Amino acid sequence: MALQDKIDQDIKSAMLAKDNARLRGLRAIKAAILLAKTEKGSAEALTEDTEIKVLQKLAKQRKESAEIYQQQHRDDLYQIEMEELAVIESYLPKQLSREEIEDIVKLVIAETGATGPKDMGKVMGSTNQKLAGKADGKTISEIVKTLLAGN
């Protein structure tokens, strides 16, 4: 089942259950998917990779907003962002732990023959392909920098 169809069904369920927090998150996902479709310039279904990227972008926006609201002591807005983030993350693939990411980055470094920080682009490109949707780019970048600095 396509993500958009699943979201539509879940929106109906959330409306019937009067679950406003879930409904907000689902509507945000639906809006982002529709926007991504129109940006492409075609009414065709999005690829699974594109859908994951859209969801990751939404999750990142929610995390950043929540962080700002928390710094400004706006707990009401912080709570809304965290509720929406939970809904968005439920549609993302299971995120890998830091240790699992480190193991994969070490393999990529060995495969590419990277020797230091100058090879970061090569390592990041290959790692991002392997971990698409399973890890946050910021976390991957931190791990790659640390491991390459240690080589």
Secondary structure, 3 states (H helix, E strand, C coil): CCHHHHHHHHHHHHHHHCCHHHHHHHHHHHHHHHHHHHHHCCCCCCCHHHHHHHHHHHHHHHHHHHHHHHHCCCHHHHHHHHHHHHHHHCCCCCCCCHHHHHHHHHHHHHHHCCCCHHHHHHHHHHHHHHCCCCCCHHHHHHHHHHHHHHC
